């Protein structure tokens, strides 16, 4: 193979019979109605080779997604696939391929949400447009906003026409002896368009993943969003939709125009925050040896956890391994003194406590709840973080102990990484009415644990009931018996009969006080379509035990399930008789390709060749002779080392498999990293964690400390300070807190889920400092402080 810089794009020189199909463009069209989104993914492909091919594409939408249509447009024909039993669809596809016709098959893998799309007998130079349609629900966020999430990284990726021309231009310039880093680019556009309609007025649309989205407001309840880029974005798409009055129950009625039937979506996100809720929070953290690679992240999380505790709460920290140790003999009142002690303790934590023995700390903690000195009015919440697994005998001891204790408490448990026991994490939470989460090693644990803390310290809606009155819904309405702060219910049901003007009553107990809300469906939003019908049918399929009943329902509503698939056939006038070449297009590559190996110098290749998990044997003829990198530009050298680092990151399972990078590269990388850190610190003054660590236990910041840390000119602060001197008792602290919150909002918006409780505590402190000032007025003052940053 020709050794030249164009190989940095993972594209090698090929003959015409070896070319992959080109992905010419990707478009996504979304229409959302309140908490339901109808999504269409459209991708255009072109077979550039001179042989017929079969393309197998894989993609993984969200687990809650329901695929209901698959269309192919080619050579002026639109082929709408039909849903069939899985085996029958496979046979029809195979028969079409054997006849020389085109075949198109969409299936769902067993027990996963992965979709496999097979496109067979694509003729040489044939173009086609594939459209996959699915429905998904928008999920509630802790602040009551709705979140639309699109996993772009899980969509099919193929070589693009942009890359093809890029490769050829670099090759031509290189052979002429001209080196360039910026050849002319050919656009291969990506377009995302959203049409958003809501029952209530929208107060804000925001994308943390793609802040440059275009927005158009048609009316207070109708908005459009657009994102255009030159290629498929490398980050998943997120859109947050904030409504006015998000905590009120809401219903949407859908009429199916084909048969006149109705379906309903009922959503409810109750407000369960309280200043009067007395909580005792105990964090039990695993400090066994296996936590060594996670201890720094755990310490950062604990610092944020401590700053997020509410004023007036009690807390303690318990570390465990083979043995356990508590920071305080008993839970302490949360104040500046106890916060400092806990912060110092966390900073000194190490993963040096041996094995994993959880039963002893749990027995000690829960045993103290029964002491006479313990306040029975406190709501006790235990947070358990572990990356380990306990032996079966200890697991049984834990079950017996939790089942026999009479103390009132809830456990919120978190398993970190692949080594954590799902059984342990789930059981200790479910047995006590708490909740559990398994957190992969590469996922930030901080926002996940903060979200659970918000649930733990809020009120609880108990004895929850929904009375449908005269409304008859299909299936057994599965309603949770209780909701915690930040929880929501989303119910989807097909309605039997035409009586749709009934009332719906939601009732329960909040802090032992009766709660009741009645919805009159005469005032509900009404739409036409089949989205709610299909989502309700999919939920009903999951509750059925009879395979025949599940299959019949999936076929009736045209849904892809583990039992059904979509298939379409293209009858060709000229049958394909030659053998197809198989092309697999996956969202993400898990092994380093040989093309990247060949642009790395021989000394770096040797350790890599021993570890490369390639799909075909590596021979000496594949290894380039000489040291190409020494004669190439620094730009190419950087890309080569980036390739190694990328492979290390994606494919190596432990540090022993890392490929050594030259000292020169390490120094260069380190220098660049230090420069970026310095620039970030100069521009922002600190990270959001550093900023939050400066907050007092009562929720305020010190003005001198905040201005010094963030390098703020006091001349800009003085006008705000002078305007508040007659309004608040402690203007210095008040203004410092406004500035800190402004910095969090303006500079660290993407980390909002991590610092949300920190801000909430500050708002409560400021409202006590200035009783005449509303929360909206405080928010206006925060926005005013943007100018001093």
Buried (B, 14 or more C-beta within 10 A) or exposed (E): BEBBBBBBBBBBBEEEEEBBBBBBBBBBBBBBBBBBBBBBBBBBBBBBBEBBBBBBBBBBBBEBBBBBBBBBBBEEEEBEBBBBBBEEBBEBBBEBBEBBBBBBBBBBEEEEBBBBBBBBBBBBEBBBBBBBBBBBBBBBBBBBBBBBBBBBBBBBBBBBBBBBBBBBBBBEBBEEEEBEEEBEEBEBBBBBBBBBBBBBEBEEBBBBBBEEBEEEEEEEBEBBBEBEBEBBBEEBBBBBBBBEEBEBBBBBBBBBEEEEBBBBBBBBBBBBBBEEBBBBBBBBBBBBBBBEEBBEBBBBBBBBBBBBBBBBBBBBBBBBBEEBEBBBEEBBEBEEEBBEBBBEBBEEBEBEBEBBBBBBBBBEBBEBBEEEEBEEEBBBBBBBBBBBBBEEEBBEBBBEBBEEBEBEBBBBBBBBBEEBBEEBBBBBBBBBBBBBBBBEBEEBBBBBBBBBBBBBBBBBBBEBEBEBEEBEBBBEEEEEEEBBBBBBBBBBBBBEEEEBEBBBBBBBBBEEEEBEEEBEBEEBBBBEBBBBBBBBBBBBBEEBEEEEEBBBBBBEBBBBBBBBBBBBBBEBEEEBEEEBBEBEBBBEBEEBBBBBBBBBBBEBBEEBEEBBEEEEEBEEEBBBEEEBBEEBEEEBBBBBBBBBBEBBEEBBEEEEBBBEBBEEBEEBBEEEEEEEEEEEEEEBBBBBBBBBBBBBBBBBBBBEEBBEBBEBEEEBBEEBBEEBEEBBEBBBBBBBBBBBBBBBBBBBEEBBBBBBBBBBBBBBBBBEBBEEBEEEBBBEBBBBBEEBB
